[in-house]
Amino acid sequence: MNALILDLDGTLLHREEEEIAVPGFSGISYMAGQTAALLARISRKIPVIIATGRNARSVAGLTDQLSDIPFSAFVLENGLIARNCLLPGEREDAPDHDTGNMEKIWDGIAKKIPDWHRLSDYEKCLAFRVPQTEKDPQARMRQVPGVSSLHLYPEPGKMFVYPHPASKLAGVRALSYEPFIVLGDESNDLDILNAGNYAGTLASANPAVLDMIRKKGHFCSAYSSHRGTAEMLEWVGELLQSEKL
């Protein structure tokens, strides 16, 4: 195996309080100390790559607390960005997934919905915090001129506008790390979980993820939250020690 690919929210990070607190736009998530220790051991055997919908500044809130884990690369904003460094301005050995110069388009869209709060620090997409009073955010966004040719990705309380469909798998393939082991839990992880030579999830995963993992005969923890994360990482450690790899 050439890498371990890791989703963050719902896979490594959970709402239940633990030692490592990671702020985000939707509140604070946590990583357990046991998770960090397992990752440190794994990173000495195989490159570890984060693949997340978060932006670089948000991911830095975690990696700055994990100085003993040498993350090898980052797939950010659901695959729109793939590079060996985390923050823009650092040396980039791998090119970004090319989305073109969209900033003027994003600014124009944001001006047309001034009651939506635009989230900062996203490099390749447009992100909003949606007002709680908004009954149908997707319909409202579709009414904005210029959006019809773009792609919407809703999350609870948030809306993202992408220049093309999101794909973490496209980001990983831009980095040339196949074959790989992958851990994820949500619908935006489906393509990369399906492509992984070994894939794992936990009991609280999206039903479509659970169904796919079980049909493929890959690993599904019987637990959720931090305990499920630890069991997945222990499974990865066993794989790396086995003769299979």
N, C-alpha and C positions, 0 to 999 in steps of 0.2 A: 504494500500500500504506500502511496506517495503522500497522503495527507489525511488528517482528521478534520472534517468540516463541521462547524458547530453553529447552530442557531443560538440566539440569546434568550429573548423573552419567551417564557413558557418551557424552555429547554434547560438552559443554565441558570436563568434568573427567574425568581418567583416572588410573589407578594408577601409570603410568610417571612417574618423578620429573621435575619441571620447576621453573621459577622460583617459581611461586606455590603454596604449600601450603595446603590447605583441610581442616581436621579434620572428621571425622564420627563417628557412632557405630560404624561398621564399619572405621575406620581413616582414613588420610590419602589424599586425592585431590589432583591437581595440575592447574593451568592453565598453559599455556605463555605466555611473554611475548609471542610472536607472536600468540596468540589474543587477549590483552588489547589489543594494538595494533590489530588488525583490528576488534575490537568498539568501540574508542574512535572509530575513523573512521566506522563504520557509525552509531553513536549520534548523530553530527552531522548525519545525513541522515534518520533515521527513529527513532521511539521504540523502545526495546529493553525487552522484558519477560521476566522469568524465570518459567518455569513448571516446578515441581519437586515431588517428594514430600517434600522436606526441610521442616523448620519454619523459622520466621523467624530464630531465634538461630543455627541452623546456616548459613543463607544469609548472615547477617552476617559469618561467617568468611571469605567470599569478597568481598562487596561492600565491606567495610572496607579491603580491599587494592586496590580499583579506584576510587579517588576521582575519576579523570578520566572515568569512564563514568556519565552521569546516567540510571540505570535509571528508566524511567517508571512501572512498576507491577510487582506481584508476584502470581503465582498459586502458593499454597503448599499443602502437605499434599494434593497431588494434586487440587487444585481446591476443597477445602473453604473456602479463604480466597482472596479476590481483593480487592486494595486497592492504592492508589497509594503508600502508605508501606510500609516493611518491618516494623519492630518495633511491637508493640502499645503504645499509649500515645502514639504520634506522631499527628499530624493525619491522619485518614482521609477522603479525598475520595470513595472508592468503598466501598460497603457490603460487609461480609463476606457470603459465600455462607451463607445462614441455615441453621444446623444445630440451633438450639434450645439450651436449657440442658441439656447432657449430663453435666456434671461429677459429679453424684451417681451417675449410672449407671456412669460410668467407675470411680469409687472403689469401688463395690460389686463390679464385675467383678474389679478388681485384688486385692481382699481375698480373693477365692475361689481365686486362683492365686498364693499368696505366694512360691512357688519361682521364679516368672518375674520378672525385673527390669523394672520399669516405667521407660520412658524419659521424661525430663522435657522441658518446653518445647513440647510439642504442645498447640495451643490448641483444636482441633476434633475430635480423634480420640484414641484410646487406643493406645499403642505399647509393645511389650515387646521385650526381648532374650530370645530363646528358649534355654533350656539345651540344650547339645549332646546331652544324654542323652534329650531328648524325641524319640520316634520318629515321632509323628504330631501335630504342633502344631495343625493345623486340627481334627482329631478331638477333641483335648483341649479346645480352646477352645469347640467346639460343645457340649460337655457342661456348660459353665457356664450356670446359669440366667440367662435374659434375653438371651443372645447370639443365639438363633435368629432374631430379627427384625432383627439388625444384619448388617453386611457385613464379611467378612474380606478382608484384602489381605496375603498373605504375601510376604516377601522373604527371601533367604538369612540365616538366623540371627535374623530379626525377624518379628514379627506385628503388624499394625495392625487395629484395629477401627474401622470408619466407621459413622456414623449412616445413610448411604445410599451407593449406589455412587459410587466416585470418578470424577471427570470433570474433567480439565484444561480441556476445551473449555467446560464450563459456567462455569468460573472466568473464562476469557478473554471469553466472551460477556457476563458480568456487568460487564466493564470497557468494553464497546462499542468494541473496537479492530479490528473487521473492516472490510475484508479484510486479511489478514496473510500474511507469510512465516513458516514454522515449521521448526525443526530439532529432531529427536528421534531416539531409538534403541530405546525399549523398548515393551512391550505397553501400558503406561499412557499412551503418547503416540499410540496409534493413532487415537483419535477426533479429536484436534487436528491430526494430520498429514493425516488424510482431509479435514478441513474447510479446510485451508490452501489459499490460491490458488496458492502455491508452497511445496513441502515438500522438505526435504533430510534425508538420513541418511548414515551412514558404513558401511564394509564390515563392521564388527563388530556391527551392529544385530541385534536380534531377528529371526528368520526371517520372522515375520508382517509386520514393518515393511518388511523388504527386499522381500518379495513385493508388498505394497501400493504402495510407492514405484515399483517397476519397472512395475507394471501401469498406474499413473497417468501414467507417463512423466516423473516428476519426477526430482530430482537424487540420485544415489547415488555417494558418493566411492568410488574404488577402494582407498582406504586406511582404516586404523583408527587409533585413539588420536589423539595430538596432530596428526599429519600429516593425518589425515582431517578433523579439526576445522578446521584451517587451510584446507583445500580447500573445505569447505562455506562458510566465511565469505568466501572469495574469490569463490565463486559468487554469494553474496548481494550482494557489492559490485558485481559485473558486472550483476546484475539491476537494481540501483538506478541504474546508469549507462545502462541500455538505454532505448530509446524505449518499450518495453512499459509501463514504470512511470512 
